[in-house]
Amino acid sequence: MKLSIIIPAYNVEKYLAQCLDSCLTQDISSSEYEIIVVNDGSTDETQAIGERYSSKYDNIIVLSQENHGQGSARNAGMKIAKGDFIWFVDSDDWIQANCLSCIIKEIKENRLDALRLTFSKFEGGIIRYENRPVLTGIVSGIDSFHDLQSFNCVPWLTIFKRDILREHQLEFLSDMYHEDTEFTPRAYYFIKRLKFYDSPVYVYRVTATSVMHVPTLKRSKDLIRAAFGLRDFARSISKSVRAPYYRYMVSGAANPAFDNALKLDEDSIKQFNVFMTEKKEILGTFLNSPSLMHKVEGLLLLLFPSRSIEVFGFIRALKN
């Protein structure tokens, strides 16, 4: 079995070497896995660092493209990946040394479609084990998705069978934030054999300056875009399993969009209210969520789409 590690990279000259070193410090032959670095239009030394590593190690490939976001970079890596399984690793994070042989063994012995990982957080110079597995044995992706309290959509938490991604033409949306919010729930629908791995092999670096921690109008709009994608996907699958997708559409995409917008300046809030008036169709699908709170929220927002942020703030105040 061959593994493809796909690393989207944008202006990460401070972190890329550590990420690559961690992927190279492994207990399997370089012929058993490949590392694909996709430089997404970086303006610093990211490309040069990647090329330096690829000239030294025969299992490292470097691609370069114009800046279109992490989703586009991951798609580019998937197109050339030769591994039976794909692991998306973020360039400012790293993986534990000598973890790949155990991971591959777990996948092979259990004939998995995907392996769900656990992770640690690196923050303030301290590593903390953050995420423990919630399900035991072999389950389907849908089974795990039903437990929405513990479902995490970040793609680096799952090692996916490449054939499943390709067979169902699963790709990330490009030129947007939160592309994983839309991608991961769709991918889990097609996973028949999933196992949770009880070892924190992934280390997630928390950076206060990350764009994902800064509220912007684009973030809110992109989350609504993800909500539409989940809505469309829910309509395409069996009615018997649609409910958690509608619930996640609201709790994982739409509500975070409103929550982010609450933190924006007055002009940006006005722009988002106009945007939601134009996109109010998505508010009607709140009614498909099994959550009574979502249904009430959807009705109120549908009545006042041009004041959606004020309505959402009022609802949140009532809940608190």
C-alpha positions as CSV (number, residue, x, y, z in Angstrom):
1,M,0.0,0.0,0.0
2,K,1.3,3.5,-0.9
3,L,0.3,6.6,1.0
4,S,0.1,10.1,-0.5
5,I,0.7,13.0,1.9
6,I,-0.7,16.2,0.3
7,I,0.6,19.5,1.8
8,P,-1.0,22.8,0.6
9,A,1.5,25.6,1.3
10,Y,1.0,29.3,1.2
11,N,3.7,31.7,2.7
12,V,4.8,29.1,5.3
13,E,8.6,29.6,5.1
14,K,8.6,29.6,9.0
15,Y,7.0,26.2,9.3
16,L,7.4,24.1,6.1
17,A,10.7,22.6,6.9
18,Q,9.5,21.3,10.3
19,C,6.4,19.8,8.6
20,L,8.5,18.1,5.9
21,D,11.1,16.8,8.4
22,S,8.3,15.2,10.4
23,C,6.9,13.5,7.3
24,L,10.4,12.2,6.4
25,T,11.2,11.0,10.0
26,Q,9.3,7.8,9.5
27,D,9.7,4.0,9.9
28,I,8.8,2.9,6.4
29,S,10.7,3.1,3.1
30,S,10.5,6.2,1.0
31,S,9.2,4.0,-1.8
32,E,6.0,3.3,0.3
33,Y,4.8,6.9,0.4
34,E,5.0,10.2,-1.4
35,I,4.9,13.8,-0.2
36,I,3.2,16.3,-2.5
37,V,3.8,19.9,-1.7
38,V,1.5,22.3,-3.6
39,N,2.8,25.9,-3.4
40,D,-0.4,28.0,-3.7
41,G,1.1,31.2,-5.0
42,S,3.4,32.0,-2.1
43,T,5.4,35.2,-2.1
44,D,8.0,34.2,0.4
45,E,10.6,31.3,0.4
46,T,8.0,28.5,0.5
47,Q,8.7,27.4,-3.1
48,A,12.5,27.5,-2.6
49,I,12.2,25.4,0.6
50,G,10.0,22.8,-1.2
51,E,12.4,22.6,-4.1
52,R,15.4,22.2,-1.8
53,Y,13.7,19.2,-0.2
54,S,12.5,17.6,-3.5
55,S,16.1,17.8,-4.9
56,K,17.3,15.8,-1.9
57,Y,14.5,13.3,-1.4
58,D,13.1,11.2,-4.2
59,N,9.6,10.8,-2.7
60,I,8.9,14.6,-2.5
61,I,7.1,16.3,-5.4
62,V,6.6,20.1,-5.5
63,L,3.8,21.7,-7.6
64,S,3.2,25.4,-8.0
65,Q,0.1,27.3,-8.9
66,E,-1.5,30.7,-8.6
67,N,-3.1,31.5,-5.3
68,H,-6.6,29.9,-5.2
69,G,-6.7,28.7,-1.6
70,Q,-6.1,25.5,0.3
71,G,-9.0,23.7,-1.5
72,S,-7.6,24.2,-4.9
73,A,-4.1,23.2,-3.7
74,R,-5.5,20.0,-2.3
75,N,-7.3,19.3,-5.5
76,A,-4.1,19.7,-7.5
77,G,-2.3,17.3,-5.2
78,M,-5.2,14.7,-5.5
79,K,-4.9,14.8,-9.3
80,I,-1.4,13.5,-9.4
81,A,-1.5,11.4,-6.2
82,K,-0.5,7.7,-6.7
83,G,-1.1,6.4,-3.2
84,D,-3.9,4.0,-2.3
85,F,-4.7,6.4,0.6
86,I,-4.5,10.2,0.9
87,W,-3.6,12.2,4.0
88,F,-4.0,16.0,3.8
89,V,-1.4,17.6,6.1
90,D,-1.4,21.4,6.7
91,S,2.0,23.0,6.2
92,D,2.2,24.7,9.5
93,D,1.4,21.5,11.4
94,W,3.4,18.3,11.7
95,I,3.0,14.6,12.3
96,Q,4.6,12.4,15.0
97,A,7.9,10.6,14.1
98,N,7.6,7.0,13.1
99,C,3.8,6.9,13.0
100,L,3.3,5.7,9.4
101,S,4.0,2.0,9.8
102,C,1.3,1.7,12.6
103,I,-1.1,3.8,10.5
104,I,-0.6,1.6,7.4
105,K,-0.9,-1.6,9.5
106,E,-4.2,-0.3,11.0
107,I,-5.6,0.4,7.6
108,K,-4.5,-2.9,6.0
109,E,-5.6,-5.2,8.9
110,N,-9.0,-3.6,9.1
111,R,-9.6,-3.2,5.3
112,L,-10.6,0.4,5.9
113,D,-12.0,3.0,3.6
114,A,-10.8,5.7,6.0
115,L,-8.9,6.1,9.3
116,R,-10.0,8.8,11.7
117,L,-7.1,10.2,13.7
118,T,-6.7,11.9,17.0
119,F,-4.5,15.0,17.5
120,S,-2.7,17.3,19.9
121,K,-2.6,21.1,20.0
122,F,0.6,23.0,20.0
123,E,0.0,26.4,21.6
124,G,2.3,28.7,23.6
125,G,5.1,26.2,23.4
126,I,3.1,23.4,25.0
127,I,1.6,20.3,23.3
128,R,-1.7,19.0,24.7
129,Y,-3.6,15.9,23.7
130,E,-6.8,17.4,22.6
131,N,-9.0,14.9,20.8
132,R,-9.9,11.4,21.9
133,P,-11.8,8.9,19.8
134,V,-15.5,8.6,20.4
135,L,-16.4,5.4,18.6
136,T,-14.9,2.0,18.8
137,G,-14.8,-0.8,16.2
138,I,-15.6,-0.4,12.5
139,V,-18.3,2.1,11.7
140,S,-19.6,3.8,8.6
141,G,-18.9,7.4,7.9
142,I,-22.6,8.2,8.3
143,D,-22.6,6.5,11.8
144,S,-19.8,8.9,12.9
145,F,-21.5,11.9,11.3
146,H,-24.6,11.4,13.3
147,D,-22.6,12.2,16.4
148,L,-22.4,15.9,15.4
149,Q,-21.2,17.0,18.9
150,S,-17.9,15.3,18.2
151,F,-17.7,15.6,14.4
152,N,-14.8,17.7,13.2
153,C,-14.6,18.6,9.6
154,V,-10.9,19.4,9.3
155,P,-9.5,17.1,6.5
156,W,-6.2,16.4,8.2
157,L,-8.1,14.3,10.8
158,T,-9.0,11.6,8.2
159,I,-6.9,9.4,5.9
160,F,-9.1,8.7,2.9
161,K,-9.0,5.9,0.4
162,R,-8.1,7.5,-2.9
163,D,-10.6,5.4,-4.9
164,I,-13.5,6.7,-2.9
165,L,-12.6,10.3,-3.5
166,R,-12.1,9.7,-7.2
167,E,-15.1,7.4,-7.8
168,H,-17.4,10.0,-6.4
169,Q,-15.5,13.0,-7.9
170,L,-15.0,14.5,-4.4
171,E,-13.1,17.8,-4.6
172,F,-12.8,20.9,-2.4
173,L,-14.4,24.2,-3.4
174,S,-11.8,26.7,-4.5
175,D,-11.1,30.3,-3.7
176,M,-12.8,30.1,-0.3
177,Y,-12.3,29.7,3.4
178,H,-13.9,26.8,5.2
179,E,-13.8,24.5,2.2
180,D,-13.5,21.6,4.6
181,T,-16.9,22.4,6.1
182,E,-18.5,21.4,2.8
183,F,-16.1,18.6,1.7
184,T,-15.7,16.3,4.7
185,P,-19.4,15.6,5.4
186,R,-19.9,14.7,1.8
187,A,-16.9,12.4,1.8
188,Y,-18.1,10.6,5.0
189,Y,-21.3,9.6,3.3
190,F,-19.4,7.2,1.0
191,I,-17.2,5.7,3.7
192,K,-18.3,2.2,4.7
193,R,-15.5,1.1,6.9
194,L,-14.1,3.7,9.3
195,K,-12.0,3.3,12.4
196,F,-10.9,5.8,15.1
197,Y,-7.2,5.6,15.8
198,D,-6.4,6.1,19.5
199,S,-3.0,7.8,19.2
200,P,-2.4,11.5,18.7
201,V,-0.2,11.3,15.6
202,Y,-1.1,14.8,14.3
203,V,0.0,18.0,15.9
204,Y,-2.1,21.1,15.2
205,R,-0.3,24.4,15.6
206,V,-2.5,27.2,17.0
207,T,-1.4,30.6,15.6
208,A,-3.1,33.7,16.8
209,T,-2.4,35.5,13.5
210,S,-4.1,32.8,11.4
211,V,-6.6,34.2,9.0
212,M,-9.1,31.6,10.3
213,H,-9.2,33.5,13.6
214,V,-9.9,36.9,12.1
215,P,-13.6,37.8,11.4
216,T,-14.0,38.9,7.8
217,L,-17.0,39.4,5.4
218,K,-15.5,36.8,3.1
219,R,-15.5,34.2,5.8
220,S,-19.2,34.7,6.4
221,K,-20.0,34.6,2.7
222,D,-17.9,31.5,2.2
223,L,-19.6,29.7,5.0
224,I,-23.0,30.4,3.4
225,R,-21.5,29.0,0.2
226,A,-20.6,25.9,2.1
227,A,-24.1,25.7,3.5
228,F,-25.5,25.8,-0.1
229,G,-23.1,23.0,-1.0
230,L,-24.3,20.8,1.9
231,R,-27.9,21.6,1.1
232,D,-27.5,20.5,-2.5
233,F,-25.7,17.3,-1.4
234,A,-28.5,16.5,1.1
235,R,-31.0,16.8,-1.7
236,S,-29.1,14.2,-3.8
237,I,-29.0,11.4,-1.2
238,S,-31.5,9.1,0.5
239,K,-34.1,10.8,2.6
240,S,-33.4,8.4,5.4
241,V,-29.9,10.0,6.0
242,R,-30.6,13.6,5.1
243,A,-31.4,14.9,8.6
244,P,-27.9,15.2,10.0
245,Y,-26.7,17.0,6.8
246,Y,-29.4,19.7,7.2
247,R,-28.6,20.0,10.9
248,Y,-24.9,20.3,10.1
249,M,-25.6,22.8,7.3
250,V,-27.0,25.1,10.0
251,S,-24.8,24.3,13.0
252,G,-21.5,23.9,11.0
253,A,-21.9,26.5,8.3
254,A,-24.8,28.9,8.5
255,N,-24.7,29.7,12.2
256,P,-20.9,30.2,12.2
257,A,-21.4,32.6,9.2
258,F,-23.8,34.7,11.3
259,D,-21.6,34.4,14.4
260,N,-18.6,35.7,12.4
261,A,-20.7,38.5,10.9
262,L,-21.7,39.7,14.4
263,K,-18.0,40.6,14.9
264,L,-17.7,42.7,11.8
265,D,-17.9,46.5,11.5
266,E,-21.2,48.2,10.7
267,D,-20.6,48.6,7.0
268,S,-19.7,44.9,6.6
269,I,-22.7,43.9,8.6
270,K,-24.9,45.9,6.2
271,Q,-23.2,44.2,3.2
272,F,-23.8,40.7,4.7
273,N,-27.5,41.6,5.3
274,V,-27.8,42.5,1.7
275,F,-26.0,39.3,0.7
276,M,-28.4,37.2,2.9
277,T,-31.4,38.9,1.3
278,E,-30.1,37.7,-2.1
279,K,-29.4,34.3,-0.7
280,K,-32.5,33.9,1.6
281,E,-33.3,30.6,-0.1
282,I,-30.9,28.9,2.2
283,L,-32.8,30.1,5.2
284,G,-35.8,28.0,4.2
285,T,-33.8,24.8,4.4
286,F,-33.3,25.5,8.2
287,L,-36.8,24.0,8.4
288,N,-35.4,20.6,7.3
289,S,-33.1,20.3,10.3
290,P,-34.4,17.9,13.0
291,S,-33.5,20.6,15.6
292,L,-36.5,22.7,16.8
293,M,-34.2,25.6,17.5
294,H,-33.0,25.6,13.9
295,K,-36.6,25.6,12.7
296,V,-37.5,28.6,14.8
297,E,-34.3,30.3,13.8
298,G,-35.1,29.7,10.1
299,L,-38.6,31.1,10.4
300,L,-37.4,34.3,12.1
301,L,-34.6,34.8,9.6
302,L,-37.0,34.2,6.7
303,L,-39.3,37.0,8.0
304,F,-36.4,39.5,8.3
305,P,-33.6,38.4,5.9
306,S,-32.5,42.1,5.4
307,R,-31.8,42.2,9.2
308,S,-30.4,38.7,9.5
309,I,-27.5,39.7,11.8
310,E,-29.7,41.6,14.2
311,V,-32.2,38.7,14.3
312,F,-29.4,36.2,14.8
313,G,-28.0,38.3,17.7
314,F,-31.4,38.4,19.3
315,I,-31.8,34.6,19.0
316,R,-28.4,34.0,20.4
317,A,-29.1,36.3,23.4
318,L,-32.3,34.4,24.1
319,K,-30.4,31.1,24.0
320,N,-27.8,32.4,26.4
